[in-house]
Amino acid sequence: MTARRRDSVLRPGDWITFDDGDHQVVGLAGTSVRLRSEAGVESVVLASHLMAAPDFAVTGTEPLPELEPFGLLSTVPESVLKAAREWERHLVEVDTGLPPDAPAGTSPRPEFNPAAHTVRERANAKAVELGVSLRTVQSRRARYARQGLWGLVDQRAVRVSEATGRADSRLVSAIEETIAAETHASTGTRSRLIRRVVKAVEATHGPGAVPMPSRKTFYKLIDALSTGRHTFGSAVTRRQTANRPQGPFTPTFAARPGEQVQVDSTPLDVMVVLDSGLTVRADLTIAVDVATRTICAAVLRPVGTKAVDASLLLARMLVPEPMRPGWSQSLRMSASRLPHARLVDVDTRMEQSAAKPVIVPDTIVIDGGKVFLSDTFTRACDRLGVSVQRSRPRTPTDKAIVEATFSSINTLFCQHVAGYTGPNVSRRGERVEADAVWTIPELQDLLDEWLLAGWQARPHDSLRDPYRPRKAISPNDKYTSLVAACGYLPLVLRGEDYLELLPVAWRAINDYGIRMSYRTYDSPDLGSWRRQHSGNNAKRGLWEVHYDPYDLSRIFVRTQNGWITVPWTHLPLVNAPFADFTWQHARRLAAESGLDDTNETAVARVLDELLTRAEHGPDKRTARVIGRTRDGATAHRPPAPRAEPATESDAHPDPAPAAPVAPFGVFDARAEAERWL
């Protein structure tokens, strides 16, 4: 029994293979198929389950014809396609008796008349007519039945050859190894690569053992094997391309505020002026909420971000952004679309806050930077109940949103600021340092104001209205909609919580006070705790001391009755707050002068001289330390007015009393809380 031509329809009476057996279709009812096996057992199967079975097939018929690959047909040379269409015309005449372009009413030729001759006889007549064998006509007819016109195309004309052609496999392997070695090297030319390949082949297989192509063919071979790898282009692009993960890119998604917050730090593309007069680049550390694209906090520091800066970034995220003098009233939260009334009911500090939401993170994604892997940062996250997730090494796509945000800040903000350096040296202008006019505190104020007016209220392309997908919405609008959908209300930090984010040290309270890095701290409030055991056996009875590395003029001691602020005993000798790196630099200067760098009084005098010299210090290293000290201490505070230049009568002024200690530089949450409440 010959197989009949199969239609794309399953009918009662058809035999199928299913569930490792042969079955006959005995009935169809909606989406159900009734089957009878060879043993006579009947069953009912859903059509979707039947046709999805891996062994399902209709037997006793020819397989379904394949659709013609129309895209590939457009790549075939015209002469080859014309020859295939000519064969199609002959085969149609064999099957039907008439060619496809025959006019209506045309009678078939006698040797191709289906009423007088069988298919085999008609195929034999066509073979005689074309001067080919009967086997050729039959094979072409079978391919045409399966693949259509594509089955008649000469496959030699469309055969895909290897990119390396007939090149020796040993040579190809050497080229691939040499190209891979160029990933982390400086970009060279093709001639250099050819020389290295030849040397590698001769060292491995011996001179003359591997045939070398001509120089022109060598160039073509290298271009074919280096496609998409930027071997002879930008070294940065080459390393980034080699660094891409092999798997597909999966977009990061979060459904509620704080579900995932990405944190990173990078040098800002703006030159800033330190108090010492030097121009340097500042480090920008930001935290971006994935769900709303809100920049929860942004902190500028002199180059060399510390672990405490990352911890203080958390503090800025968890307290409201206060309105500052000179800001427009339109930047108030009460003037925005944020749910101001609802948030004020939870925390009255929201009454005077700016239009930026407070977002409490569930998970923070960090990279492998030492700043974020420090005990200070991880301990702060642990105390706040925040999960820390580390991205894979050298895989920036794991925190692609914060990386893209840095690029947006450079495009939307930095390029409009005096002292803009450009993203790389090739795009940097002349004498950029001469154009720098902003200090770090001034630039911080500009950045904070721009985040409120330019970022939080600006439509973001990745934030869409679910009911109007073509409409982009702002981070504030997205936060408002998610608050209503998720029932999200932030519980912001208290003043006591802010001190918990500072670095910690364990010290004894002696008769003279507390000793830290050759500095003595004392206060009358320590009277009842001197020479006492703290009750912490794990720390051998030492007391928990928190300190601000940017303002070492005071420390904070935790006691059973709460926190005690303890000032430095030599503070009257020093004219301004100082940072940890300033103290260490003063000790080095004291040692170079032949003084005892462990003598607190001697170092304090050197420190005072160092701070009063300001920009007129003896060398650039000292000037840089002074600038970092003052910028670190005055960050996030409005800059003080500049003093008038001194006159001759002011050459020997009377000694002025010591300046009062300035509050904590980044953000004093306790003071803000007391002021707002």
C-alpha positions as CSV (number, residue, x, y, z in Angstrom):
1,M,0.0,0.0,0.0
2,T,1.5,3.3,-1.1
3,A,1.5,6.3,1.3
4,R,-1.0,9.0,0.4
5,R,-0.2,12.7,0.4
6,R,-0.8,14.2,3.8
7,D,-2.9,17.2,4.4
8,S,-2.4,19.5,7.5
9,V,-5.5,18.1,9.1
10,L,-6.1,15.2,11.5
11,R,-9.2,13.2,10.5
12,P,-11.0,10.2,11.9
13,G,-9.4,7.0,10.5
14,D,-5.9,8.4,10.5
15,W,-3.2,6.2,12.2
16,I,-0.9,8.0,14.6
17,T,2.1,7.1,16.8
18,F,1.6,8.2,20.4
19,D,2.8,7.0,23.8
20,D,5.1,4.4,22.3
21,G,2.3,2.7,20.3
22,D,0.1,3.0,17.2
23,H,-3.4,4.3,17.6
24,Q,-6.3,5.1,15.2
25,V,-8.3,8.2,15.5
26,V,-11.9,7.1,15.9
27,G,-13.6,10.4,16.8
28,L,-13.1,14.2,17.4
29,A,-15.1,16.2,19.9
30,G,-14.0,19.8,20.4
31,T,-10.5,19.7,21.8
32,S,-10.7,16.0,22.6
33,V,-9.5,13.1,20.4
34,R,-10.8,9.5,20.9
35,L,-8.1,6.9,20.1
36,R,-8.2,3.2,19.7
37,S,-5.0,1.2,20.1
38,E,-4.0,-1.8,18.1
39,A,-5.1,-3.9,21.0
40,G,-8.6,-2.3,20.9
41,V,-8.3,-0.2,24.0
42,E,-10.0,3.2,23.6
43,S,-8.9,6.5,25.3
44,V,-9.7,10.2,25.1
45,V,-6.8,12.6,25.0
46,L,-6.7,16.4,24.8
47,A,-5.5,17.6,21.4
48,S,-3.0,19.9,22.9
49,H,-1.5,17.1,24.9
50,L,-1.5,14.7,22.0
51,M,0.3,17.0,19.6
52,A,2.8,18.2,22.2
53,A,3.9,14.6,22.8
54,P,7.5,14.0,21.6
55,D,6.7,10.8,19.7
56,F,3.5,12.1,18.1
57,A,3.4,11.5,14.3
58,V,0.8,10.7,11.7
59,T,1.7,7.4,10.0
60,G,0.7,6.0,6.5
61,T,1.1,9.5,4.9
62,E,3.9,11.6,3.5
63,P,5.4,14.2,5.9
64,L,4.1,17.8,5.7
65,P,5.8,19.9,3.1
66,E,8.3,22.5,4.4
67,L,7.7,26.1,3.9
68,E,10.0,27.8,1.5
69,P,12.7,30.0,3.2
70,F,11.8,33.2,1.4
71,G,14.6,35.1,3.2
72,L,17.3,32.7,1.8
73,L,15.7,32.8,-1.7
74,S,16.4,36.6,-1.8
75,T,20.2,35.9,-1.3
76,V,20.5,33.4,-4.2
77,P,22.1,34.8,-7.4
78,E,19.7,35.6,-10.1
79,S,21.0,33.0,-12.6
80,V,20.7,30.2,-10.0
81,L,17.2,31.3,-9.1
82,K,16.2,31.4,-12.7
83,A,17.5,27.8,-13.2
84,A,15.5,26.7,-10.2
85,R,12.3,28.3,-11.6
86,E,12.9,26.6,-14.9
87,W,13.1,23.2,-13.2
88,E,9.9,24.0,-11.3
89,R,8.2,24.6,-14.6
90,H,9.2,21.2,-15.9
91,L,8.3,19.3,-12.7
92,V,4.8,20.9,-12.6
93,E,4.3,19.8,-16.1
94,V,5.2,16.2,-15.1
95,D,2.7,16.2,-12.2
96,T,-0.2,18.0,-13.9
97,G,0.4,17.7,-17.6
98,L,0.7,21.5,-18.1
99,P,3.4,24.0,-17.1
100,P,2.3,26.6,-14.5
101,D,2.2,29.5,-17.0
102,A,0.0,27.7,-19.6
103,P,-3.0,29.7,-20.9
104,A,-6.5,28.6,-20.0
105,G,-7.8,25.9,-22.4
106,T,-4.4,24.6,-23.3
107,S,-4.2,20.8,-23.9
108,P,-1.3,18.9,-22.5
109,R,1.4,17.5,-24.8
110,P,0.7,13.8,-25.7
111,E,3.7,12.4,-23.7
112,F,2.7,14.4,-20.6
113,N,-1.1,13.7,-20.7
114,P,-2.1,12.3,-17.2
115,A,-5.0,10.5,-18.8
116,A,-2.8,8.4,-21.1
117,H,0.5,8.0,-19.1
118,T,1.6,7.3,-15.6
119,V,3.7,9.6,-13.5
120,R,6.8,7.4,-14.1
121,E,6.2,7.5,-17.9
122,R,5.8,11.3,-17.8
123,A,9.0,11.6,-15.7
124,N,10.9,9.4,-18.2
125,A,9.7,11.6,-21.1
126,K,10.9,14.7,-19.3
127,A,14.3,13.1,-18.6
128,V,14.6,12.3,-22.3
129,E,13.6,15.9,-23.2
130,L,16.1,17.5,-20.8
131,G,18.9,15.0,-21.5
132,V,19.2,13.8,-17.9
133,S,18.6,10.5,-16.1
134,L,15.2,9.4,-14.8
135,R,16.8,9.3,-11.3
136,T,17.6,13.1,-11.5
137,V,14.0,14.0,-12.4
138,Q,12.7,11.8,-9.6
139,S,15.1,13.2,-6.9
140,R,14.2,16.8,-8.1
141,R,10.6,16.0,-7.9
142,A,10.9,14.6,-4.3
143,R,12.9,17.6,-3.1
144,Y,10.3,20.0,-4.7
145,A,7.5,18.1,-2.9
146,R,9.3,18.6,0.5
147,Q,10.9,22.0,0.2
148,G,9.3,23.8,-2.7
149,L,11.4,26.0,-4.9
150,W,14.3,26.0,-2.3
151,G,14.7,22.3,-3.0
152,L,15.5,23.0,-6.7
153,V,18.2,25.7,-5.9
154,D,21.8,24.6,-6.6
155,Q,23.1,24.3,-3.1
156,R,26.7,24.9,-4.2
157,A,25.8,28.6,-4.8
158,V,24.5,29.0,-1.2
159,R,26.9,26.9,0.7
160,V,28.2,28.7,3.7
161,S,31.9,28.4,3.9
162,E,34.0,28.8,7.1
163,A,35.4,32.2,7.8
164,T,38.9,30.8,7.7
165,G,38.6,29.2,4.3
166,R,41.3,26.7,3.5
167,A,43.8,28.1,6.0
168,D,45.8,25.5,8.0
169,S,44.1,24.7,11.3
170,R,47.4,25.2,13.2
171,L,47.7,28.7,11.8
172,V,44.1,29.4,12.7
173,S,44.6,28.2,16.3
174,A,47.7,30.4,16.7
175,I,45.8,33.5,15.4
176,E,43.0,32.9,17.8
177,E,45.4,32.6,20.8
178,T,47.3,35.7,19.8
179,I,44.1,37.7,19.4
180,A,42.9,36.5,22.8
181,A,46.2,37.7,24.3
182,E,45.6,41.2,22.9
183,T,42.6,41.8,25.2
184,H,44.5,43.4,28.0
185,A,47.4,44.6,26.0
186,S,47.9,48.0,24.4
187,T,46.3,48.3,20.9
188,G,48.6,47.5,18.1
189,T,48.5,47.0,14.3
190,R,47.7,44.0,12.2
191,S,51.4,43.8,11.1
192,R,52.4,43.4,14.7
193,L,49.9,40.6,15.2
194,I,51.1,38.9,12.1
195,R,54.7,39.0,13.4
196,R,53.6,37.5,16.7
197,V,51.6,34.8,15.0
198,V,54.5,33.7,12.8
199,K,56.8,33.6,15.9
200,A,54.3,31.6,17.8
201,V,53.8,29.1,15.0
202,E,57.5,28.6,14.4
203,A,58.1,28.2,18.2
204,T,55.5,25.5,18.4
205,H,55.8,23.6,15.1
206,G,59.2,24.6,13.8
207,P,60.2,26.9,10.9
208,G,58.4,26.1,7.6
209,A,56.2,23.3,9.1
210,V,53.0,25.3,8.6
211,P,52.3,27.0,5.3
212,M,51.8,30.7,5.5
213,P,49.3,32.6,3.3
214,S,50.1,35.7,1.4
215,R,50.1,39.0,3.3
216,K,46.7,40.0,1.8
217,T,45.2,36.7,2.7
218,F,46.7,37.0,6.2
219,Y,45.0,40.3,6.7
220,K,41.6,38.8,5.6
221,L,42.1,35.9,7.9
222,I,42.8,38.2,10.9
223,D,39.8,40.4,10.1
224,A,37.5,37.3,10.0
225,L,38.8,35.9,13.3
226,S,38.8,39.3,15.2
227,T,35.2,40.3,14.2
228,G,33.4,42.0,17.1
229,R,36.4,41.9,19.5
230,H,37.8,45.4,18.8
231,T,41.3,44.0,18.6
232,F,42.6,47.0,16.7
233,G,40.2,49.6,18.2
234,S,39.7,51.1,21.6
235,A,41.4,49.2,24.4
236,V,38.6,50.1,26.8
237,T,35.9,48.8,24.4
238,R,38.0,45.6,23.9
239,R,38.2,44.9,27.6
240,Q,34.6,45.7,28.1
241,T,33.5,43.4,25.3
242,A,35.6,40.6,26.6
243,N,34.2,41.2,30.1
244,R,30.6,40.7,29.0
245,P,28.8,37.7,30.5
246,Q,28.0,34.9,28.1
247,G,24.4,34.6,29.2
248,P,21.5,36.8,28.2
249,F,21.1,40.2,29.8
250,T,18.2,40.2,32.3
251,P,16.8,43.6,33.2
252,T,16.7,44.4,36.9
253,F,13.2,44.8,38.2
254,A,11.7,45.9,41.5
255,A,8.0,46.3,42.3
256,R,8.1,48.5,45.4
257,P,10.3,51.3,46.8
258,G,13.4,50.0,48.5
259,E,13.1,46.5,47.2
260,Q,16.6,46.9,45.6
261,V,18.9,49.9,46.0
262,Q,22.2,49.9,44.0
263,V,25.2,51.8,45.5
264,D,28.4,52.8,43.8
265,S,31.2,55.4,43.8
266,T,33.1,57.0,41.0
267,P,35.2,60.1,40.4
268,L,33.0,63.0,39.2
269,D,33.9,64.6,35.8
270,V,34.3,68.0,37.4
271,M,37.4,69.7,38.8
272,V,36.8,71.3,42.2
273,V,38.8,73.8,44.2
274,L,40.1,72.8,47.6
275,D,40.5,75.4,50.3
276,S,44.3,75.1,49.7
277,G,43.8,76.4,46.2
278,L,44.5,73.0,44.5
279,T,42.1,71.7,41.9
280,V,41.2,68.0,42.1
281,R,38.4,65.7,41.1
282,A,35.9,64.7,43.8
283,D,34.4,61.3,44.4
284,L,30.6,60.9,44.0
285,T,28.8,58.1,45.9
286,I,25.2,57.6,45.1
287,A,22.4,55.2,46.0
288,V,19.7,54.6,43.3
289,D,16.3,52.9,44.0
290,V,15.5,50.5,41.2
291,A,11.7,50.7,41.4
292,T,11.5,54.5,41.2
293,R,14.9,55.5,39.9
294,T,15.1,57.9,42.8
295,I,18.7,59.0,43.7
296,C,18.2,58.4,47.4
297,A,21.4,60.1,48.4
298,A,24.5,61.6,46.7
299,V,27.6,62.5,48.7
300,L,30.7,64.3,47.3
301,R,34.0,63.8,49.0
302,P,37.6,64.6,48.2
303,V,39.2,61.8,46.2
304,G,39.6,58.8,48.5
305,T,36.1,57.8,49.7
306,K,36.2,56.1,53.1
307,A,34.0,53.4,54.6
308,V,32.4,55.9,56.9
309,D,31.3,57.9,53.8
310,A,29.3,54.8,52.6
311,S,27.7,54.5,56.0
312,L,26.8,58.1,56.1
313,L,25.2,57.6,52.7
314,L,22.8,55.3,54.5
315,A,22.1,58.0,57.0
316,R,21.3,60.6,54.3
317,M,18.9,58.0,52.7
318,L,17.0,57.5,55.9
319,V,16.4,61.1,56.9
320,P,14.3,63.7,55.1
321,E,16.2,66.2,52.8
322,P,15.8,69.6,54.5
323,M,15.0,72.8,52.6
324,R,18.0,75.1,52.5
325,P,18.3,78.9,52.3
326,G,18.0,80.2,48.8
327,W,16.0,77.2,47.4
328,S,12.8,77.8,45.6
329,Q,9.6,77.1,47.5
330,S,8.5,74.9,44.6
331,L,11.1,72.3,45.8
332,R,9.2,71.7,49.0
333,M,7.6,68.3,49.4
334,S,4.3,70.1,50.1
335,A,4.4,71.6,46.6
336,S,5.1,68.3,44.9
337,R,3.0,65.3,43.9
338,L,4.4,63.2,46.8
339,P,1.9,62.1,49.4
340,H,3.0,64.9,51.8
341,A,0.0,64.9,54.1
342,R,0.3,61.2,54.6
343,L,4.0,61.3,55.3
344,V,3.7,64.2,57.8
345,D,1.2,62.2,59.8
346,V,3.9,59.6,60.2
347,D,6.9,62.0,60.8
348,T,6.5,65.7,61.5
349,R,10.0,66.3,60.1
350,M,8.5,65.9,56.7
351,E,6.8,69.3,57.1
352,Q,9.9,71.2,56.2
353,S,11.5,68.7,53.9
354,A,12.3,69.0,50.2
355,A,10.5,67.1,47.4
356,K,12.6,63.9,47.6
357,P,11.2,60.7,49.1
358,V,12.7,58.9,52.0
359,I,13.3,55.2,50.9
360,V,14.3,52.5,53.4
361,P,16.2,49.8,51.4
362,D,15.5,46.1,51.8
363,T,18.5,45.0,49.7
364,I,21.6,47.0,48.7
365,V,23.7,45.8,45.8
366,I,27.4,46.7,46.0
367,D,30.5,45.9,44.1
368,G,33.8,44.6,45.5
369,G,35.1,48.0,46.5
370,K,36.9,48.1,49.9
371,V,34.6,51.0,50.9
372,F,31.5,48.8,50.7
373,L,33.1,45.6,52.0
374,S,34.3,47.3,55.2
375,D,33.1,46.4,58.6
376,T,31.7,49.9,59.1
377,F,29.3,49.7,56.2
378,T,28.2,46.1,56.7
379,R,27.7,46.7,60.4
380,A,25.5,49.7,59.6
381,C,23.4,47.7,57.1
382,D,23.1,44.9,59.7
383,R,21.8,47.3,62.3
384,L,19.3,48.8,59.9
385,G,18.1,45.4,58.8
386,V,19.4,45.9,55.2
387,S,20.5,42.9,53.2
388,V,23.8,43.4,51.3
389,Q,24.2,41.6,48.0
390,R,27.5,41.7,46.2
391,S,27.7,41.8,42.5
392,R,29.9,39.4,40.6
393,P,33.6,40.5,40.0
394,R,34.1,42.6,36.9
395,T,30.4,42.3,36.0
396,P,29.0,45.9,35.9
397,T,25.8,44.6,34.4
398,D,24.8,43.3,37.9
399,K,24.3,46.9,38.9
400,A,23.7,48.4,35.5
401,I,21.1,51.0,36.8
402,V,23.5,52.8,39.0
403,E,26.2,52.7,36.3
404,A,23.8,54.3,33.8
405,T,22.8,56.9,36.4
406,F,26.4,58.1,36.6
407,S,26.3,58.6,32.8
408,S,23.1,60.5,33.1
409,I,24.5,62.8,35.8
410,N,27.5,63.5,33.6
411,T,25.2,64.3,30.7
412,L,22.5,66.3,32.5
413,F,24.5,68.0,35.2
414,C,28.3,67.8,35.0
415,Q,28.8,69.1,31.5
416,H,27.0,72.3,32.4
417,V,29.3,72.9,35.4
418,A,32.5,75.0,35.2
419,G,35.5,72.8,35.3
420,Y,33.9,69.9,33.4
421,T,36.7,67.5,32.3
422,G,34.8,65.2,29.9
423,P,34.5,61.4,30.2
424,N,38.1,60.8,29.1
425,V,41.3,62.5,28.1
426,S,40.4,62.5,24.4
427,R,37.4,64.8,25.2
428,R,39.1,67.1,27.7
429,G,39.5,70.7,26.9
430,E,42.6,72.9,27.5
431,R,43.4,74.2,31.0
432,V,40.4,72.7,32.6
433,E,41.9,73.4,36.0
434,A,41.8,77.1,35.3
435,D,38.0,76.9,34.8
436,A,37.3,75.3,38.1
437,V,35.6,77.7,40.5
438,W,33.4,75.5,42.7
439,T,34.4,74.1,46.1
440,I,33.1,70.7,47.2
441,P,30.5,72.2,49.6
442,E,29.3,74.6,46.9
443,L,29.1,71.8,44.3
444,Q,27.3,69.6,46.8
445,D,24.6,72.2,47.2
446,L,24.3,72.6,43.5
447,L,24.0,68.8,43.0
448,D,21.4,68.5,45.8
449,E,19.3,71.3,44.3
450,W,19.6,69.8,40.8
451,L,18.5,66.3,42.1
452,L,15.3,67.9,43.4
453,A,14.5,70.2,40.5
454,G,16.1,68.3,37.5
455,W,16.1,64.6,38.4
456,Q,13.2,63.8,40.7
457,A,10.7,65.9,38.7
458,R,12.1,64.9,35.2
459,P,10.3,62.1,33.2
460,H,12.5,59.0,33.1
461,D,12.4,56.8,30.0
462,S,12.4,53.6,32.1
463,L,9.4,54.7,34.2
464,R,6.1,54.3,32.4
465,D,2.5,54.9,33.3
466,P,0.9,51.4,33.3
467,Y,-2.3,52.8,31.8
468,R,-0.5,54.9,29.2
469,P,2.7,53.0,28.3
470,R,3.9,55.7,25.9
471,K,4.0,58.3,28.7
472,A,7.2,58.5,30.8
473,I,6.8,59.6,34.4
474,S,9.2,61.1,36.9
475,P,10.7,59.3,39.9
476,N,8.5,61.3,42.3
477,D,5.3,60.3,40.3
478,K,6.5,56.6,40.3
479,Y,7.0,56.8,44.1
480,T,3.6,58.2,44.6
481,S,1.9,55.5,42.6
482,L,3.9,52.7,44.3
483,V,3.2,54.1,47.8
484,A,-0.6,53.8,47.0
485,A,-0.2,50.3,45.5
486,C,2.2,48.8,48.0
487,G,1.1,50.5,51.2
488,Y,4.7,51.8,51.8
489,L,5.5,54.2,54.6
490,P,9.2,54.9,55.6
491,L,10.3,54.9,59.2
492,V,13.2,57.4,59.1
493,L,16.3,57.5,61.4
494,R,16.3,59.1,64.8
495,G,19.2,61.2,66.1
496,E,20.4,58.3,68.3
497,D,20.5,56.0,65.2
498,Y,22.8,58.4,63.4
499,L,25.6,57.9,65.9
500,E,25.4,54.2,65.4
501,L,26.6,54.6,61.8
502,L,29.9,56.1,63.0
503,P,33.1,54.0,63.2
504,V,33.6,52.3,66.6
505,A,36.6,51.7,68.8
506,W,36.9,50.1,72.3
507,R,38.7,52.0,75.0
508,A,39.1,52.2,78.7
509,I,37.9,55.2,80.7
510,N,40.9,56.2,82.9
511,D,41.5,58.9,85.4
512,Y,42.8,61.2,82.6
513,G,40.0,60.3,80.2
514,I,40.1,58.2,77.0
515,R,43.2,57.8,74.9
516,M,42.9,57.4,71.1
517,S,45.8,57.6,68.6
518,Y,47.9,59.6,71.0
519,R,45.0,62.0,71.7
520,T,43.3,62.4,75.1
521,Y,39.6,63.0,75.4
522,D,38.0,64.0,78.8
523,S,34.8,65.4,80.2
524,P,33.3,65.9,83.6
525,D,30.4,63.5,82.6
526,L,32.9,60.6,82.7
527,G,33.4,61.0,86.4
528,S,31.2,58.1,87.5
529,W,32.6,55.7,84.8
530,R,36.3,56.1,85.4
531,R,38.2,52.9,86.1
532,Q,34.9,51.0,85.8
533,H,34.1,47.8,83.9
534,S,31.7,48.4,81.0
535,G,30.0,45.0,81.6
536,N,31.0,43.8,78.2
537,N,33.1,40.7,78.9
538,A,33.8,40.0,75.2
539,K,35.7,43.3,75.0
540,R,37.4,42.8,78.4
541,G,35.4,45.5,80.0
542,L,36.3,48.2,77.5
543,W,33.8,50.9,76.6
544,E,32.2,51.5,73.2
545,V,33.5,54.7,71.6
546,H,32.2,56.2,68.3
547,Y,34.1,58.8,66.4
548,D,33.8,60.9,63.2
549,P,37.0,60.5,61.1
550,Y,36.3,63.9,59.6
551,D,36.0,65.7,62.9
552,L,38.2,64.3,65.7
553,S,37.6,67.2,68.0
554,R,35.1,65.0,70.0
555,I,34.1,61.4,70.5
556,F,30.9,59.7,71.7
557,V,30.9,57.1,74.5
558,R,28.0,54.8,75.0
559,T,27.1,54.2,78.7
560,Q,24.2,52.6,80.5
561,N,22.6,56.1,80.7
562,G,23.0,57.0,77.1
563,W,25.6,58.8,74.9
564,I,28.2,61.1,76.4
565,T,30.0,63.7,74.1
566,V,33.7,63.9,75.1
567,P,35.8,66.8,73.6
568,W,39.6,66.6,72.9
569,T,41.6,68.1,75.8
570,H,44.0,70.0,73.5
571,L,41.2,71.5,71.4
572,P,42.0,75.1,72.6
573,L,45.4,74.8,70.9
574,V,43.9,74.0,67.5
575,N,42.0,76.6,65.6
576,A,39.6,74.4,63.5
577,P,38.2,70.9,63.4
578,F,40.5,68.3,61.9
579,A,40.2,64.9,60.3
580,D,42.1,61.6,60.9
581,F,44.3,62.0,57.9
582,T,45.2,65.6,59.0
583,W,46.3,64.3,62.4
584,Q,48.5,61.6,60.8
585,H,50.0,64.2,58.5
586,A,50.8,66.4,61.5
587,R,52.5,63.5,63.2
588,R,54.7,63.0,60.2
589,L,55.6,66.6,60.1
590,A,56.5,66.5,63.8
591,A,58.7,63.5,63.3
592,E,60.5,65.2,60.3
593,S,61.1,68.2,62.6
594,G,62.8,66.1,65.2
595,L,59.9,66.2,67.6
596,D,58.3,63.3,69.4
597,D,55.3,62.3,67.3
598,T,53.8,60.5,70.4
599,N,53.8,63.8,72.4
600,E,50.2,65.0,72.2
601,T,51.0,68.7,72.9
602,A,53.9,68.8,70.4
603,V,51.7,67.3,67.7
604,A,48.8,69.7,68.6
605,R,51.1,72.7,68.0
606,V,52.2,71.3,64.7
607,L,48.6,70.7,63.8
608,D,47.6,74.2,64.6
609,E,50.4,75.6,62.5
610,L,49.4,73.3,59.7
611,L,45.8,74.5,59.7
612,T,46.6,78.2,60.0
613,R,49.0,78.0,57.0
614,A,46.1,77.1,54.7
615,E,46.9,77.5,51.1
616,H,50.3,79.1,51.8
617,G,51.7,75.7,53.1
618,P,55.2,74.7,52.3
619,D,54.4,72.1,49.7
620,K,51.6,70.7,47.6
621,R,51.2,67.6,49.8
622,T,50.5,69.8,52.8
623,A,48.1,72.0,50.8
624,R,46.2,69.0,49.6
625,V,45.8,67.7,53.1
626,I,44.6,71.1,54.3
627,G,42.1,71.3,51.5
628,R,40.7,67.8,52.1
629,T,40.4,68.6,55.8
630,R,38.3,71.7,55.3
631,D,36.2,70.3,52.6
632,G,35.5,67.2,54.6
633,A,34.5,69.2,57.6
634,T,32.3,71.7,55.8
635,A,30.5,69.3,53.4
636,H,26.8,69.9,53.2
637,R,27.0,73.3,54.9
638,P,26.5,76.6,53.1
639,P,30.0,78.1,52.4
640,A,31.1,80.8,54.7
641,P,31.8,84.3,53.2
642,R,35.4,84.8,52.2
643,A,37.4,87.1,54.4
644,E,38.7,90.4,53.2
645,P,42.5,90.4,52.3
646,A,44.7,91.4,55.2
647,T,46.3,94.9,55.3
648,E,49.7,95.9,56.8
649,S,48.0,96.9,60.0
650,D,46.7,93.4,60.4
651,A,50.1,91.8,60.1
652,H,50.3,91.2,63.9
653,P,46.7,90.9,65.1
654,D,45.9,90.1,68.7
655,P,45.4,86.4,69.4
656,A,41.8,85.4,68.7
657,P,40.0,83.0,71.0
658,A,39.6,79.4,69.7
659,A,36.8,78.9,67.3
660,P,33.9,76.8,68.4
661,V,33.8,73.2,67.2
662,A,31.8,72.9,64.0
663,P,29.0,70.2,63.9
664,F,29.4,67.0,62.0
665,G,30.2,67.8,58.4
666,V,28.0,65.5,56.3
667,F,24.7,65.6,58.0
668,D,23.9,66.0,61.7
669,A,20.7,64.1,62.1
670,R,20.4,64.8,65.8
671,A,20.6,68.6,65.2
672,E,18.2,68.4,62.3
673,A,15.7,66.3,64.3
674,E,15.8,68.8,67.2
675,R,15.4,71.7,64.9
676,W,12.5,70.2,63.0
677,L,10.7,68.9,66.1
